Amino acid sequence: MIHSQNCLRTGSCWCEVKRYGLILAVGALILAGELAGGYLSGSLALMADAFHVAIDGGAVVIAIAIAVSVRKRPEREALMIRRKGTGIQAALMIVIVVGIVSEALRRLEHPVEIQSMTMLGTAILGAVGNYIQHWMLRKTEAGDDANITRRALDRHILSDLAQSIAVIAGGIVIAVTGWFWVDPLLSLGVAALMGYWAIHIIRDGAEPHHHP
């Protein structure tokens, strides 16, 4: 059994777990804010982004489980935890994608009025939160095994940041033009990205990981 160099130092992996815990806490704040903002503004795009944040929270929980497992158990067990966790994540993402697409198509036929300033303000706060998560993740010191998990988690967070920026742009367009159909169109884009990540997660979980 080969552990990463950092995991051989007492308490180092617990520092990694603490860092992931802080990232999870920031994600919980983003989720609460976007759910509230999505409800108050009527924005499906914000709600869709919130669902993605929730899925990313699951990715952080998996990262924590892997960090603990590598510290206390054989690496093979950590890999099994990752595969099972990513499978659950992918299944949840597919269910959410179906729900978002269904509601978005309904709203394209019957547009819903959007409170654009609430949508815009919430999306900006979400983007700031995503950037903070990305910055905190970059500050995490980890060995080769943890780097695999960290890179995967960073992809999740960066995709969320990209979505938040898209929602910001949509909020500006709606505020200027009053085109409420932009919101469900953005939601379809979010759903497409989530579908892509679901496929990526399934492939990532199915393939064995090698040390770089």
C-alpha positions as CSV (number, residue, x, y, z in Angstrom):
1,M,0.0,0.0,0.0
2,I,1.4,3.4,-1.1
3,H,0.2,6.6,0.6
4,S,0.9,10.1,-0.7
5,Q,3.7,11.8,1.1
6,N,1.4,14.3,2.8
7,C,-0.7,11.5,4.3
8,L,2.3,10.2,6.0
9,R,2.6,13.4,8.1
10,T,0.4,13.4,11.2
11,G,-2.7,15.5,10.8
12,S,-2.0,16.6,7.2
13,C,-5.0,14.8,5.8
14,W,-7.2,16.3,8.5
15,C,-6.1,19.7,7.3
16,E,-7.3,18.6,3.9
17,V,-10.7,17.5,5.3
18,K,-11.1,20.8,7.2
19,R,-10.5,22.7,3.9
20,Y,-13.1,20.6,2.1
21,G,-15.4,21.2,5.0
22,L,-15.1,25.0,4.6
23,I,-15.7,24.6,0.8
24,L,-18.8,22.6,1.6
25,A,-20.0,25.3,4.0
26,V,-19.6,28.0,1.4
27,G,-21.5,25.8,-1.0
28,A,-24.4,25.5,1.5
29,L,-24.6,29.3,1.7
30,I,-24.6,29.6,-2.1
31,L,-27.3,26.9,-2.3
32,A,-29.5,28.6,0.3
33,G,-29.1,32.0,-1.4
34,E,-29.8,30.7,-4.9
35,L,-32.9,28.8,-3.8
36,A,-34.2,31.9,-2.1
37,G,-33.2,34.1,-5.0
38,G,-34.7,31.7,-7.6
39,Y,-38.0,31.6,-5.7
40,L,-38.3,35.3,-5.2
41,S,-37.2,36.2,-8.7
42,G,-39.1,33.4,-10.5
43,S,-35.9,32.5,-12.3
44,L,-35.7,28.8,-13.3
45,A,-32.0,29.4,-14.4
46,L,-31.1,30.3,-10.8
47,M,-33.0,27.3,-9.4
48,A,-31.2,25.1,-11.9
49,D,-27.9,26.5,-10.9
50,A,-28.8,25.9,-7.2
51,F,-29.5,22.2,-8.0
52,H,-26.1,22.0,-9.6
53,V,-24.6,23.6,-6.5
54,A,-26.3,20.8,-4.4
55,I,-24.8,18.1,-6.7
56,D,-21.4,19.8,-6.3
57,G,-21.9,19.6,-2.5
58,G,-22.2,15.8,-3.0
59,A,-18.8,15.9,-4.8
60,V,-17.3,17.7,-1.8
61,V,-18.7,15.1,0.6
62,I,-17.1,12.4,-1.6
63,A,-13.8,14.3,-1.5
64,I,-14.0,14.3,2.3
65,A,-14.8,10.6,2.4
66,I,-11.8,9.8,0.1
67,A,-9.5,12.0,2.2
68,V,-10.5,10.2,5.4
69,S,-10.3,6.8,3.7
70,V,-6.8,7.3,2.3
71,R,-5.7,8.3,5.8
72,K,-7.2,5.4,7.7
73,R,-7.9,2.7,5.1
74,P,-6.4,1.0,2.0
75,E,-6.5,3.1,-1.2
76,R,-8.7,0.5,-2.8
77,E,-11.5,1.3,-0.4
78,A,-11.1,5.0,-1.2
79,L,-11.5,4.2,-4.9
80,M,-14.6,2.2,-4.2
81,I,-16.1,5.1,-2.2
82,R,-15.4,7.4,-5.1
83,R,-17.0,5.1,-7.7
84,K,-20.2,4.5,-5.6
85,G,-20.5,8.2,-4.8
86,T,-20.0,9.4,-8.4
87,G,-22.6,6.9,-9.5
88,I,-25.2,8.3,-7.1
89,Q,-24.2,11.8,-8.3
90,A,-24.7,11.0,-11.9
91,A,-28.1,9.4,-11.3
92,L,-29.3,12.5,-9.3
93,M,-28.0,14.8,-12.1
94,I,-29.9,13.0,-14.7
95,V,-33.2,13.2,-12.7
96,I,-32.6,16.9,-12.2
97,V,-31.8,17.5,-15.9
98,V,-35.1,15.9,-16.9
99,G,-37.1,18.1,-14.5
100,I,-35.3,21.3,-15.6
101,V,-35.8,20.5,-19.3
102,S,-39.5,19.8,-18.7
103,E,-40.1,23.0,-16.8
104,A,-38.0,25.1,-19.3
105,L,-40.0,23.9,-22.3
106,R,-43.2,24.7,-20.4
107,R,-41.9,28.2,-19.7
108,L,-40.8,28.8,-23.3
109,E,-44.5,28.3,-24.3
110,H,-45.8,30.3,-21.4
111,P,-43.1,32.8,-20.2
112,V,-43.1,33.7,-16.5
113,E,-42.3,37.2,-15.3
114,I,-38.8,37.4,-13.9
115,Q,-37.6,39.9,-11.2
116,S,-34.3,40.6,-13.1
117,M,-32.6,42.6,-10.4
118,T,-33.1,39.9,-7.8
119,M,-31.9,37.3,-10.3
120,L,-28.9,39.4,-11.2
121,G,-27.9,40.2,-7.6
122,T,-28.2,36.5,-6.5
123,A,-26.2,35.3,-9.5
124,I,-23.4,37.8,-8.7
125,L,-23.3,36.6,-5.1
126,G,-23.2,33.0,-6.4
127,A,-20.3,33.7,-8.7
128,V,-18.4,35.3,-5.9
129,G,-19.0,32.3,-3.7
130,N,-17.9,29.9,-6.5
131,Y,-14.7,31.9,-6.9
132,I,-14.0,31.7,-3.1
133,Q,-14.5,27.9,-3.3
134,H,-12.1,27.7,-6.2
135,W,-9.5,29.8,-4.4
136,M,-9.8,27.7,-1.2
137,L,-9.4,24.5,-3.2
138,R,-6.3,25.8,-4.8
139,K,-4.9,26.5,-1.4
140,T,-5.3,22.8,-0.4
141,E,-2.0,21.0,-0.1
142,A,-2.3,17.4,-1.1
143,G,-0.3,14.5,-2.5
144,D,-0.9,12.6,-5.8
145,D,-3.9,10.7,-4.7
146,A,-5.7,13.7,-3.3
147,N,-4.8,15.7,-6.4
148,I,-6.9,13.4,-8.5
149,T,-9.9,14.2,-6.3
150,R,-9.1,17.9,-6.0
151,R,-8.9,18.3,-9.8
152,A,-12.3,16.6,-10.3
153,L,-13.8,18.8,-7.6
154,D,-12.3,21.9,-9.1
155,R,-13.9,21.1,-12.5
156,H,-17.3,21.0,-10.7
157,I,-16.7,24.4,-9.0
158,L,-15.5,26.0,-12.2
159,S,-18.5,24.7,-14.2
160,D,-20.7,26.3,-11.5
161,L,-18.8,29.6,-11.8
162,A,-19.4,29.5,-15.6
163,Q,-23.1,28.9,-15.0
164,S,-23.3,31.8,-12.6
165,I,-21.6,34.1,-15.1
166,A,-24.2,33.0,-17.7
167,V,-27.0,33.7,-15.4
168,I,-25.6,37.1,-14.7
169,A,-25.5,37.8,-18.4
170,G,-29.1,36.6,-18.7
171,G,-30.2,38.8,-15.8
172,I,-28.7,41.8,-17.6
173,V,-30.4,40.9,-20.9
174,I,-33.8,40.5,-19.2
175,A,-33.4,43.7,-17.2
176,V,-32.6,45.6,-20.5
177,T,-35.0,44.0,-22.9
178,G,-37.7,42.3,-20.8
179,W,-37.3,39.1,-22.7
180,F,-38.4,36.6,-20.1
181,W,-37.9,33.7,-22.4
182,V,-34.1,34.1,-21.9
183,D,-34.4,32.5,-18.5
184,P,-35.8,29.1,-19.6
185,L,-33.3,29.2,-22.5
186,L,-30.5,29.6,-20.0
187,S,-32.0,26.8,-18.0
188,L,-31.8,24.5,-21.0
189,G,-28.1,25.5,-21.3
190,V,-27.5,24.6,-17.6
191,A,-29.3,21.3,-18.1
192,A,-27.1,20.5,-21.1
193,L,-24.0,21.2,-19.1
194,M,-25.2,19.0,-16.2
195,G,-26.0,16.2,-18.7
196,Y,-22.5,16.5,-20.0
197,W,-21.0,16.4,-16.5
198,A,-23.2,13.4,-15.7
199,I,-21.7,11.4,-18.6
200,H,-18.2,12.6,-17.6
201,I,-18.8,11.5,-14.0
202,I,-20.0,8.1,-15.1
203,R,-16.9,7.6,-17.3
204,D,-14.6,9.0,-14.6
205,G,-16.0,6.6,-12.0
206,A,-15.7,3.6,-14.3
207,E,-12.1,4.1,-15.2
208,P,-9.3,3.2,-12.9
209,H,-7.1,6.0,-11.7
210,H,-3.4,6.0,-12.0
211,H,-0.8,8.1,-10.4
212,P,0.4,11.0,-12.5
